[in-house]
Structures are given as C-alpha cells and as structure tokens.
Amino acid sequence: MPNPFKIISVLACFVFLLGALGCHPASKPADKQPSKKTARKKVKEYKEIKYSDKQLIAFFDSVGKLPVNPMANKVAFYADSVFKTFTKPVNRQLSAPDFALLKQAIRAKKINVHIAKKIFGEFTVDSNCNSNGLFDSVKRGYVYLQAYHFIRNKNKFDEFAVGVADRGHCEGAMIYYFRGSKIIAKQDGYSRYGSDPEYFTNVDGENIVYRQYEFAVGSGVGWFNYFFYKYDGDKLIPVLNELATGNVQGSWIGRVTWLDASVKKTNPLTLKMVYYNQFVSEDRTTWGPMVINDSTMVSYKWDEKSKTLIGQYEKSKISKAQILSYYLEDNDLLFINVFKKPLKAALNSKENRPLILRYLTNVKAYQDTVHK
C-alpha cells in the first residue's frame, strides 16, 4: 500500500544532482528507515549571473531582516502534513477467539494468511515484494509477524503493535497498534533497515510511541524525522515531529549541512542535537572551514491543553527555525536569516568569504530566476 506522501517533490533534484556528482554517502547509519519510492522531478535550470560583492552583501542583509515565521512555516509544511496523516485511525474489535489466535501467532512470529485476513480485515501488500511473494515470506501460506510491546511484561497484551509481512522488503507492509484486543491505528510499516517502534511513558501515565520516518536518502543526502504519537483513549494522536537527521554533502548551491539528533532521556523527553555547516569550493572538491559547529540538548514539555510535546528551545543553543534550516527543502533564505550572525562573522574570514559569496550568488540567482 504505497504511501502517497512519500512522493517527494523538492528533494528529488538534490538526490539526482548529488548522485551525479559522486558526493559523500549519507552519514546516517544503516539502521534508519529508508523510503519506498522517490519520484524524480525535472532538475531545475539556472542561469549563471554575476553580482558584485556589494550586491551580494546587500542581498544578505535584506534576507536577514525578513520575518522568520513565514519562511519557517513554509519549510515545515510538507513534513508536518505527512506527520499528521501517517497514522491512520482504525476501530476494529477482535473477538476473544481471534485475539487468542493473534497471541499465538505473536509467539510463533508468523501468521497464517487466512488468519491474518480474518484479524486485520485487509492484505494489500504487493505480492512481488520479495523473491517468494508476500504469502510465502516465511513458508508456504505464512507471513512474518513481529510484536512490539509497550510495557515491560511482554505477556501482558495491553498496549502493543504488530508488524505484518516482511517489513524489510515489502512495500505496504503494515504496523497495527492495539489497546487490548482492539486495533486502534495503523501505519505503513515498510522498513528496510529495521526502524521499529519505540516507546516511553508520558508524565500523564500514557505511552508515547515513536519511529523514524525517512523522507529522502541518497548519495550525500539523508532526511529522517522522529514521529511521536501518544495513546489517548482508543486513539493514537500526533504529539511531536522533530528532525532526526538532515544531511546534504556538497549540494549544487554550495552548502554542506549536517544535523543528527538522538534520544538521550525520556523523562522529560530530551534530544541531543549535533550539527555543523560549511561551504563548498568552486570545483566541489574541498570544503571550507566550519562556519557552524556545535551541539545542544533540547527538552520537550507535555502540554495537556494542546496535547503536544513542546520544545523548550529557549533553553537550548538552537531554535526551531534553525532546526528547520537543516531540512532538505528550499530553505536557503531561512538558513541565511536564522544564522546571520555566524555567517556575518565568517564573511570576514579570508578562507570562507569567497565560498560564502559564491553561495550567496547561487541563492540570489535562484531567487531572481524563480521570481521573474
């Protein structure tokens, strides 16, 4: 069951160009969830335009004065849209005999196709998803089934999820979320490198589950987000969408970016973010000195009114808008705006100045072209 939101619009040109240039491989280790398909879009065409240093500095200063929120909201829109629709609500109560069959299948780590159809009411995975086909992924008539228990006692089937079919190969393999014997939600479960659901208990006593969603991966490119959802009665509601990895090594526009976030604590939820930025030489063979090179902790507070986890960015060295500047989106104006201070300082560097001016040339040329 292909996910329509994984048809990437803007990112395809990054993947195509970076792959053609033979840039560095994506820095995310191979345990993160890759996407199923990435639609390729026609690569943008740019005319080489010459600007004076004075024009480029004036452009830089003008971008630095733009309001942040409209740019940040524009960059965040696509990923937030995917996040809010990735989990589909389900309302399917299993009978006691069917629930007993499911628990038996969980212990066996495989399920008979006919029983699977009876329990889940659907089976839409592509039958060509692996060499044997969906219905023989374990042995004839059986498919894989993996349980994820959101409680220490794995024999207590209270809140848990099950992944059905060979999630490492089957596009459209599903993960179903349960509260007791009731299926309350489902997600696209495809995960070539084993991105499994994890969980922690929120301050209100309810469980929060999270996975990494892969937006793009390629040669020198990686974009993964953490998607957090919370058990709320018989629902699984979206509570936080945060960048896990934003990686572009030597893009056409001349900016090298890298941000990696990892979960360090869950009470309160705390992510450690390590990030840097530098610029590419004109021949694309070397990187200039680091303009940004830092790390910070970001904690998140539960807000009962909005039923979301809210980042306490004011207590960190990075803002939400700065995090968004590491998305693989058309976000260079946002980047210039939110990092204007270190960029201004780097413009006084003999090594960095020509690289940044070249970057500003590319950004301004693009803006002048698309806004004609």
Phi, psi and chi 1 to 4 in degrees:
 res  aa     phi    psi   chi1   chi2   chi3   chi4
   1 MET       -   84.3 -173.3  174.1   67.2      -
   2 PRO   -56.1  143.6  -21.7   33.0      -      -
   3 ASN   -90.4  114.6 -176.6  -12.5      -      -
   4 PRO   -63.0  -21.5   22.6  -33.8      -      -
   5 PHE   -78.3   -8.8  -69.4  103.4      -      -
   6 LYS   -90.8    7.9  -73.2 -168.5  179.1  179.0
   7 ILE   -82.9  100.6  -54.2  -59.7      -      -
   8 ILE   -80.2  134.8  -51.2  -58.8      -      -
   9 SER   -96.5  -59.0   57.1      -      -      -
  10 VAL   -79.1  -33.4  178.1      -      -      -
  11 LEU   -73.4  -21.8  -57.9  177.8      -      -
  12 ALA   -59.3  -36.6      -      -      -      -
  13 CYS   -66.7  -33.2   61.8      -      -      -
  14 PHE   -62.3  -50.5  -80.7  103.2      -      -
  15 VAL   -61.5  -44.4  176.6      -      -      -
  16 PHE   -63.0  -50.1  178.4   83.9      -      -
  17 LEU   -67.6  -43.7  -73.6  172.0      -      -
  18 LEU   -66.5  -38.2  -69.5  167.8      -      -
  19 GLY   -64.2  -39.1      -      -      -      -
  20 ALA   -66.6  -32.3      -      -      -      -
  21 LEU   -85.2   -7.6  -66.9  169.7      -      -
  22 GLY    66.6   43.0      -      -      -      -
  23 CYS   -76.8 -179.5  -60.5      -      -      -
  24 HIS   -60.8  148.6  -63.5  177.1      -      -
  25 PRO   -69.0  158.0   24.8  -33.6      -      -
  26 ALA   -57.5  138.3      -      -      -      -
  27 SER   -82.4   -6.7   61.8      -      -      -
  28 LYS   -75.7  131.0 -162.8   69.1  179.6  179.3
  29 PRO   -63.7  163.0   21.6  -31.9      -      -
  30 ALA   -80.6   33.2      -      -      -      -
  31 ASP  -115.3   17.2   62.4  -13.2      -      -
  32 LYS  -106.6  155.0  -53.8  -57.2  178.2 -174.9
  33 GLN   -78.1  117.2  178.9 -173.0   -5.3      -
  34 PRO   -87.6  160.1   32.4  -31.5      -      -
  35 SER   -81.4  166.1   62.4      -      -      -
  36 LYS   -82.9  -47.3  -61.5  178.0  -73.7 -175.2
  37 LYS  -143.8  146.1  -65.3 -180.0 -178.7  178.2
  38 THR  -128.9  112.8  -60.2      -      -      -
  39 ALA   -72.3  136.0      -      -      -      -
  40 ARG   -92.5  133.9  -69.4 -165.1  171.0 -178.0
  41 LYS  -110.4  156.3 -166.7  174.7 -179.5 -180.0
  42 LYS   -58.7  130.0 -177.1  179.4  178.9 -178.5
  43 VAL   -66.9  137.1  177.7      -      -      -
  44 LYS   -65.3  147.9  -60.2  172.6 -175.6  175.1
  45 GLU  -109.0  135.0  -64.0  179.8   -1.1      -
  46 TYR  -128.2  139.1  -57.3   94.6      -      -
  47 LYS   -93.7  137.9  -65.8 -180.0  180.0  179.0
  48 GLU   -73.5  123.1 -174.2  173.8   -8.7      -
  49 ILE  -123.1  136.6  -56.4  173.9      -      -
  50 LYS   -96.9  133.3  -61.6  -67.1 -175.3 -178.6
  51 TYR  -128.0  150.1  -59.6  101.6      -      -
  52 SER   -77.3  160.5   67.1      -      -      -
  53 ASP   -59.1  -36.8  -71.1    3.9      -      -
  54 LYS   -63.7  -41.9 -175.6  177.0  180.0 -179.9
  55 GLN   -64.4  -39.7  -73.5  176.5  -55.0      -
  56 LEU   -69.3  -40.2  -66.4  173.6      -      -
  57 ILE   -66.6  -38.1  -63.1  -58.1      -      -
  58 ALA   -64.0  -40.3      -      -      -      -
  59 PHE   -62.9  -45.3  170.3   69.4      -      -
  60 PHE   -57.6  -47.8  172.6   82.4      -      -
  61 ASP   -64.3  -38.5  -70.2  -22.2      -      -
  62 SER   -67.8  -38.8   66.6      -      -      -
  63 VAL   -66.1  -36.5  173.0      -      -      -
  64 GLY   -64.3  -18.5      -      -      -      -
  65 LYS   -97.0   -3.1  -64.3  175.1 -177.0  177.3
  66 LEU   -70.1  149.9  -66.3  173.6      -      -
  67 PRO   -65.9  138.2   21.6  -31.3      -      -
  68 VAL   -75.2  -44.6  175.2      -      -      -
  69 ASN   -56.8  -45.1  -73.6  -16.9      -      -
  70 PRO   -60.0  -39.7  -25.5   35.7      -      -
  71 MET   -68.7  -43.5  -68.1 -175.8  -70.1      -
  72 ALA   -63.8  -42.9      -      -      -      -
  73 ASN   -63.7  -38.3  -68.4  -20.1      -      -
  74 LYS   -64.9  -42.9 -178.9  179.0  178.7 -178.5
  75 VAL   -67.1  -38.8  170.7      -      -      -
  76 ALA   -76.2  -19.8      -      -      -      -
  77 PHE   -57.3  -49.1  177.3   78.5      -      -
  78 TYR   -63.2  -52.0  171.1   67.8      -      -
  79 ALA   -62.6  -39.1      -      -      -      -
  80 ASP   -64.4  -36.6  -78.0  -15.3      -      -
  81 SER   -64.3  -42.7  -61.9      -      -      -
  82 VAL   -63.2  -46.6  175.8      -      -      -
  83 PHE   -56.4  -43.6  167.1   60.7      -      -
  84 LYS   -75.4  -16.2  -69.3  173.4 -177.5  176.2
  85 THR  -116.5   -2.8   56.4      -      -      -
  86 PHE   -65.6  -39.9 -179.9   58.0      -      -
  87 THR   -90.7  122.1  -62.2      -      -      -
  88 LYS  -101.3  131.3  -55.5  -68.2 -168.3  -62.8
  89 PRO   -69.3  144.3   24.3  -32.5      -      -
  90 VAL  -135.3  147.3  178.9      -      -      -
  91 ASN  -136.0   81.7 -177.9   14.0      -      -
  92 ARG  -131.7  108.5 -171.5  175.2 -179.3   84.5
  93 GLN   -90.0  123.4  178.2   66.5   55.4      -
  94 LEU   -85.5  144.8  -58.0 -171.6      -      -
  95 SER   -71.7  162.4   66.5      -      -      -
  96 ALA   -58.9  -43.5      -      -      -      -
  97 PRO   -63.3  -41.6  -24.5   35.7      -      -
  98 ASP   -66.4  -38.0  -74.6  -11.4      -      -
  99 PHE   -65.6  -37.4 -166.7   44.7      -      -
 100 ALA   -64.3  -40.3      -      -      -      -
 101 LEU   -63.5  -39.7  -72.0  172.3      -      -
 102 LEU   -63.6  -45.3  175.2   64.0      -      -
 103 LYS   -63.4  -36.6  -71.7 -172.4  -77.3 -172.8
 104 GLN   -64.8  -41.6 -176.9  179.3   -6.1      -
 105 ALA   -66.7  -36.6      -      -      -      -
 106 ILE   -61.4  -42.3  -73.1  172.5      -      -
 107 ARG   -66.7  -33.3  -65.0 -175.1 -178.5  100.2
 108 ALA   -82.9  -15.4      -      -      -      -
 109 LYS    63.4   26.9  -63.2 -174.8  177.9 -179.4
 110 LYS  -158.3  157.5   61.7 -176.5  179.1 -178.7
 111 ILE  -141.5  139.6 -170.8  167.3      -      -
 112 ASN   -65.9  139.0  177.3  -83.5      -      -
 113 VAL   -57.5  -43.6  170.9      -      -      -
 114 HIS   -65.6  -38.3  -61.6  -64.7      -      -
 115 ILE   -68.8  -39.4  -66.2  174.3      -      -
 116 ALA   -60.3  -44.0      -      -      -      -
 117 LYS   -64.4  -36.1  -72.0 -178.8  176.8  179.6
 118 LYS   -67.6  -40.6 -176.4  179.0 -179.3 -177.8
 119 ILE   -76.5  -47.6  -70.3  173.6      -      -
 120 PHE   -94.7  -17.1  -58.0  108.8      -      -
 121 GLY    75.1    8.2      -      -      -      -
 122 GLU  -163.2  156.4   60.8  179.2   -5.8      -
 123 PHE  -156.9   96.8 -118.8   62.8      -      -
 124 THR  -115.5   13.1   55.8      -      -      -
 125 VAL   -69.4  141.2 -178.2      -      -      -
 126 ASP   -58.2  126.4 -177.0   -4.5      -      -
 127 SER   -69.6  -11.3   62.2      -      -      -
 128 ASN   -98.9   21.9  -63.8  -44.1      -      -
 129 CYS   -72.1  -18.2   65.4      -      -      -
 130 ASN  -148.3 -176.9   58.4   36.0      -      -
 131 SER   -64.3  -28.8   58.7      -      -      -
 132 ASN   -96.6  -14.6  -63.9  -41.7      -      -
 133 GLY    89.9  157.5      -      -      -      -
 134 LEU   -54.5  -46.4  167.3   64.7      -      -
 135 PHE   -79.2   -1.8  -59.3  125.3      -      -
 136 ASP  -128.7   31.2  -57.9  -45.5      -      -
 137 SER   -70.8  -22.7   59.8      -      -      -
 138 VAL  -106.6  -60.0  179.5      -      -      -
 139 LYS  -154.2  172.7   66.1  177.9 -176.0  178.7
 140 ARG   -54.9  123.7 -176.9  165.6  -64.6  -81.0
 141 GLY    87.5    1.9      -      -      -      -
 142 TYR  -128.3  151.1  -75.3   83.1      -      -
 143 VAL  -127.5  163.0  -65.3      -      -      -
 144 TYR   -67.1  149.8  -71.9  103.9      -      -
 145 LEU  -146.7  125.7 -172.3  143.4      -      -
 146 GLN  -125.9  131.9  177.9   65.9   49.4      -
 147 ALA  -100.8  146.9      -      -      -      -
 148 TYR  -128.5  107.9  -51.1   97.3      -      -
 149 HIS   -92.8  129.1  -63.7  -89.1      -      -
 150 PHE   -99.9   45.7  -51.1  135.4      -      -
 151 ILE  -163.4  151.5 -169.5  170.5      -      -
 152 ARG   -65.7  -35.1  -70.0 -178.8 -179.0  178.2
 153 ASN   -84.7  102.4 -176.3   -5.0      -      -
 154 LYS   -72.6  -13.1  -66.8 -175.3  178.1 -179.2
 155 ASN   -85.7   -7.7  -67.1  -43.0      -      -
 156 LYS   -98.5  109.9 -175.6  178.0 -180.0 -178.2
 157 PHE   -90.9   78.2  -68.8   85.2      -      -
 158 ASP  -103.4  -71.3 -176.1   10.5      -      -
 159 GLU  -119.8  119.8  -66.9  176.5   -5.3      -
 160 PHE  -160.3  171.3   65.6   99.7      -      -
 161 ALA  -135.0  156.9      -      -      -      -
 162 VAL  -131.6  134.5  -68.4      -      -      -
 163 GLY   -97.9  126.4      -      -      -      -
 164 VAL  -110.5  135.0 -176.2      -      -      -
 165 ALA    85.4  175.0      -      -      -      -
 166 ASP   -77.7   93.1 -176.0   -4.7      -      -
 167 ARG   -65.5  -20.9  -66.8 -178.7   51.6 -128.2
 168 GLY   -77.8  -15.0      -      -      -      -
 169 HIS  -130.9  -24.7  -63.4   88.9      -      -
 170 CYS   -90.5  109.6  -63.3      -      -      -
 171 GLU   -68.3  125.7  -63.9 -176.3    3.7      -
 172 GLY    97.8   -3.2      -      -      -      -
 173 ALA   -57.2  142.5      -      -      -      -
 174 MET  -114.0  154.3  -60.3  -60.4  -65.6      -
 175 ILE  -116.6  126.8  -68.0  179.8      -      -
 176 TYR  -109.1  133.6  -63.1   88.9      -      -
 177 TYR  -103.5  134.8  -70.2   82.9      -      -
 178 PHE  -118.1  146.5  -74.4   76.6      -      -
 179 ARG  -119.9  105.4 -176.5 -175.8  -79.2  -81.9
 180 GLY    63.1 -130.5      -      -      -      -
 181 SER   -92.7   14.8   59.0      -      -      -
 182 LYS  -112.9  128.6 -173.6  175.6 -175.1  179.4
 183 ILE   -80.4  122.2  -54.1  174.4      -      -
 184 ILE  -111.2  -15.8   64.4  168.9      -      -
 185 ALA  -162.9  163.1      -      -      -      -
 186 LYS  -145.1  155.4   64.6 -179.5 -179.0  178.6
 187 GLN  -137.7  154.5  -66.5  174.6  -13.5      -
 188 ASP   -59.0  125.8  179.3   -8.3      -      -
 189 GLY  -103.6   -4.1      -      -      -      -
 190 TYR   -53.9  129.7  174.6   73.6      -      -
 191 SER  -157.2   93.8  178.2      -      -      -
 192 ARG   -63.1  -32.6 -172.0  166.8   51.3 -163.3
 193 TYR  -110.6   17.4  -61.5  136.5      -      -
 194 GLY    81.0   45.3      -      -      -      -
 195 SER   -82.4   93.9  175.3      -      -      -
 196 ASP   -92.9  155.5  -65.1  -27.4      -      -
 197 PRO   -64.6  136.8  -18.6   30.8      -      -
 198 GLU  -120.9  170.3  -61.5 -176.9   66.6      -
 199 TYR  -152.6  163.9   83.7  102.3      -      -
 200 PHE  -152.2  163.2   61.4   92.2      -      -
 201 THR   -93.2  126.3  -57.7      -      -      -
 202 ASN   -73.4  168.2 -167.5   35.3      -      -
 203 VAL   -63.1  -22.2  -67.3      -      -      -
 204 ASP   -90.4    5.9   64.0   -4.0      -      -
 205 GLY    90.3   -6.6      -      -      -      -
 206 GLU   -93.1  152.0  -65.4  -79.4    8.2      -
 207 ASN   -81.2  143.1  -75.8  -30.3      -      -
 208 ILE  -114.2  127.7  -69.4  177.9      -      -
 209 VAL  -110.6  150.4  -62.8      -      -      -
 210 TYR  -149.5  152.2   62.5   98.8      -      -
 211 ARG  -140.9  167.9  -64.9  173.0   60.0 -165.0
 212 GLN   -99.4  134.0  -74.2 -159.7   34.2      -
 213 TYR  -108.8  129.4 -177.9  101.8      -      -
 214 GLU   -97.6  120.2 -174.7  -93.2  -46.2      -
 215 PHE   -91.2  -35.0  -75.8   97.8      -      -
 216 ALA  -160.7  145.1      -      -      -      -
 217 VAL  -150.5  144.3   67.3      -      -      -
 218 GLY  -178.4 -167.8      -      -      -      -
 219 SER   -70.2  108.6  179.6      -      -      -
 220 GLY    78.3   13.1      -      -      -      -
 221 VAL  -133.6  136.0  170.8      -      -      -
 222 GLY  -156.8  131.1      -      -      -      -
 223 TRP  -140.9  110.3  179.3   12.0      -      -
 224 PHE  -127.2  141.1  -58.8   79.1      -      -
 225 ASN  -121.1  147.1  -84.6   30.2      -      -
 226 TYR   -81.1  128.3  -74.6  114.6      -      -
 227 PHE  -111.0  118.8  -77.4  179.5      -      -
 228 PHE  -109.3  131.7  -66.8   82.8      -      -
 229 TYR  -130.9  148.3  -58.4   90.7      -      -
 230 LYS  -120.4  139.1  177.9  179.5  172.8  -65.0
 231 TYR   -66.7  125.7  -87.4   87.1      -      -
 232 ASP  -139.7   91.1 -176.1   47.0      -      -
 233 GLY    64.9 -127.9      -      -      -      -
 234 ASP   -98.9   33.7  -75.6  -10.8      -      -
 235 LYS  -130.5  159.3  -63.0  178.7 -179.0  178.3
 236 LEU  -120.5  107.3 -157.8   61.8      -      -
 237 ILE  -105.3  146.6   61.2  172.9      -      -
 238 PRO   -73.4  130.9   25.5  -32.1      -      -
 239 VAL  -125.8  -20.9  -63.9      -      -      -
 240 LEU  -162.1  134.2  175.8   65.4      -      -
 241 ASN  -125.3  115.2  168.8   29.5      -      -
 242 GLU  -138.0  147.4 -168.8   67.5  -76.8      -
 243 LEU   -64.1  133.6 -177.0   64.6      -      -
 244 ALA  -102.2  -43.6      -      -      -      -
 245 THR  -145.8  130.1  -68.0      -      -      -
 246 GLY  -129.2  112.8      -      -      -      -
 247 ASN  -139.5  117.1  168.7   36.4      -      -
 248 VAL  -134.1  117.1  177.7      -      -      -
 249 GLN  -105.0   93.4  -59.3  -68.4  -41.5      -
 250 GLY    82.9   53.6      -      -      -      -
 251 SER   -68.3  164.5   66.7      -      -      -
 252 TRP   -55.6  -29.6   63.6  -90.9      -      -
 253 ILE   -83.6  -11.3 -148.6  163.4      -      -
 254 GLY   101.2   13.7      -      -      -      -
 255 ARG  -112.4  132.2  176.9  160.7   66.5  108.3
 256 VAL  -106.5  121.0  176.3      -      -      -
 257 THR  -128.0  149.5   67.0      -      -      -
 258 TRP  -157.2  125.4 -170.2   80.9      -      -
 259 LEU  -138.3  131.9 -176.4  148.7      -      -
 260 ASP  -129.6  126.4 -174.6   82.9      -      -
 261 ALA  -116.3  139.7      -      -      -      -
 262 SER  -136.2  146.9   54.8      -      -      -
 263 VAL   -76.9  120.9  176.8      -      -      -
 264 LYS  -105.1  -34.1  -68.3  -59.7  180.0 -177.6
 265 LYS  -144.1  158.8  -68.1 -164.0  -55.1 -178.9
 266 THR  -121.0   -2.2   56.2      -      -      -
 267 ASN  -139.1   84.4 -172.6   21.8      -      -
 268 PRO   -79.1  164.1   32.4  -36.8      -      -
 269 LEU   -57.6  126.6  174.7   64.2      -      -
 270 THR  -137.2  126.7  -56.0      -      -      -
 271 LEU  -107.3  138.2  -58.9 -176.3      -      -
 272 LYS   -96.4  126.5 -179.2  178.9 -179.1  179.9
 273 MET  -115.3  126.8  -63.3 -172.4  179.2      -
 274 VAL  -116.0  130.5 -178.6      -      -      -
 275 TYR  -150.5  152.5   49.6   98.4      -      -
 276 TYR  -151.1  169.4   66.9   72.7      -      -
 277 ASN  -153.7  137.1 -159.8  -72.8      -      -
 278 GLN  -151.0  177.3   55.8 -165.5  136.4      -
 279 PHE  -124.2  159.3  -63.8   92.0      -      -
 280 VAL  -100.7  143.7 -172.9      -      -      -
 281 SER   -68.0  164.5   64.0      -      -      -
 282 GLU   -62.5  -33.9 -172.7  170.7   -1.8      -
 283 ASP   -86.8    2.9   61.2    6.3      -      -
 284 ARG    64.2   18.3  -58.5  179.9 -174.3  -87.1
 285 THR   -99.4  -19.3   60.5      -      -      -
 286 THR  -135.4  155.9   58.3      -      -      -
 287 TRP  -104.9  145.5  -58.9  167.7      -      -
 288 GLY   -78.8 -180.0      -      -      -      -
 289 PRO   -61.9  155.7  -19.0   31.0      -      -
 290 MET   -63.1  128.6  -65.7  -77.4 -172.1      -
 291 VAL   -92.6  -37.1  172.3      -      -      -
 292 ILE  -129.2  131.0  -61.5  159.1      -      -
 293 ASN  -157.4   98.2 -174.3   17.4      -      -
 294 ASP  -156.1  175.6 -148.8  -19.8      -      -
 295 SER  -148.6  158.1   66.2      -      -      -
 296 THR  -161.1  163.9 -169.0      -      -      -
 297 MET  -104.8  137.4  -64.6  -73.9 -170.5      -
 298 VAL  -122.7  123.1 -179.0      -      -      -
 299 SER  -104.8  158.1   62.5      -      -      -
 300 TYR  -129.6  132.9  -58.7   81.7      -      -
 301 LYS  -109.0  135.4 -177.0  178.6  179.4 -180.0
 302 TRP   -74.1  129.7  174.5 -109.6      -      -
 303 ASP  -114.0  110.7 -179.3   69.0      -      -
 304 GLU   -67.0  -33.9 -177.4   60.9   31.8      -
 305 LYS   -63.9  -48.3 -175.5  176.5 -179.8  179.9
 306 SER   -89.9  -11.4   63.9      -      -      -
 307 LYS    53.7   52.3  -68.9 -166.0  174.3 -174.5
 308 THR  -141.2  160.6   59.4      -      -      -
 309 LEU   -91.5  125.0  -72.7  165.5      -      -
 310 ILE  -109.5  125.6  -61.8  178.2      -      -
 311 GLY   -68.4  134.0      -      -      -      -
 312 GLN   -93.5   63.0  -51.6  -60.9  -68.3      -
 313 TYR   -66.0  -26.8  -56.1  106.2      -      -
 314 GLU   -64.2  -17.3   68.6  -81.6    1.7      -
 315 LYS   -97.1    4.0  -61.5  178.2 -178.5  178.6
 316 SER  -117.2  175.4  -56.5      -      -      -
 317 LYS   -93.2    4.7  -68.8 -172.5  -76.4 -175.2
 318 ILE  -134.2  141.7 -165.1  167.9      -      -
 319 SER   -98.2  166.6   68.2      -      -      -
 320 LYS   -61.3  -41.1  179.9   62.7  175.0 -179.4
 321 ALA   -63.8  -37.4      -      -      -      -
 322 GLN   -66.5  -38.9  -72.2  173.5  -30.1      -
 323 ILE   -61.2  -42.6  -65.5  170.3      -      -
 324 LEU   -62.7  -25.8  -69.4  170.2      -      -
 325 SER   -69.5   -9.5   76.6      -      -      -
 326 TYR   -96.5   -0.3  -74.7   89.4      -      -
 327 TYR   -65.3  154.2  -83.6   21.0      -      -
 328 LEU   -89.4   63.2  -87.6   67.2      -      -
 329 GLU  -123.0  178.5  -72.3  -81.5   14.3      -
 330 ASP   -78.0   80.0 -177.4    5.4      -      -
 331 ASN  -127.9   23.2   60.6    3.2      -      -
 332 ASP   -67.3  -34.1  -73.3  -76.9      -      -
 333 LEU   -64.3  -40.7  -65.7 -177.1      -      -
 334 LEU   -63.0  -44.8  177.5   63.9      -      -
 335 PHE   -58.3  -48.3  167.4   72.0      -      -
 336 ILE   -60.4  -41.0  -66.6  168.8      -      -
 337 ASN   -66.4  -49.0 -179.1  -76.2      -      -
 338 VAL   -82.0  -15.4  -63.9      -      -      -
 339 PHE  -118.8   31.2  -76.4  113.3      -      -
 340 LYS   -63.8  -32.9   53.6 -177.6  174.9  -74.9
 341 LYS   -65.8  -53.0  -72.8 -175.8  178.3  179.6
 342 PRO   -65.3  -31.7   18.0  -29.5      -      -
 343 LEU   -67.6  -40.3  -71.7  173.0      -      -
 344 LYS   -61.1  -43.3 -169.7   79.9  168.3  179.6
 345 ALA   -65.1  -40.2      -      -      -      -
 346 ALA   -68.7  -24.9      -      -      -      -
 347 LEU   -65.6  -18.3  -80.8  166.6      -      -
 348 ASN   -88.0   -1.5  -65.5  -37.7      -      -
 349 SER   -87.9  133.1  161.1      -      -      -
 350 LYS   -61.8  -36.2 -177.2  178.4  179.3 -179.4
 351 GLU   -78.0  -39.5  -68.6  178.9  -77.0      -
 352 ASN   -86.2  -27.9  -97.7  -41.6      -      -
 353 ARG   -54.6  -51.0 -176.3  177.1  177.8   84.9
 354 PRO   -64.8  -31.5   19.6  -31.5      -      -
 355 LEU   -70.2  -41.2  -56.0 -176.3      -      -
 356 ILE   -70.4  -38.6  -63.6  175.4      -      -
 357 LEU   -63.3  -38.0  -70.8  175.9      -      -
 358 ARG   -64.9  -42.5  175.6  175.8  168.9  -90.0
 359 TYR   -60.3  -46.3  164.9   72.1      -      -
 360 LEU   -62.8  -35.3  -68.7  172.8      -      -
 361 THR   -59.6  -46.1  -63.4      -      -      -
 362 ASN   -65.3  -42.3  -69.0  -24.4      -      -
 363 VAL   -65.8  -46.3  176.4      -      -      -
 364 LYS   -65.0  -40.6 -179.3  171.0  170.3   53.7
 365 ALA   -62.4  -41.2      -      -      -      -
 366 TYR   -63.9  -46.1  170.1   61.9      -      -
 367 GLN   -62.8  -41.9  -66.1  -62.0  -40.7      -
 368 ASP   -65.1  -33.9  -70.7  -12.0      -      -
 369 THR   -72.7  -49.6  -59.8      -      -      -
 370 VAL   -73.4  -19.2  -61.6      -      -      -
 371 HIS  -102.9   12.6  -69.5  108.3      -      -
 372 LYS   -69.6      -  -85.7 -171.8  176.0 -179.3
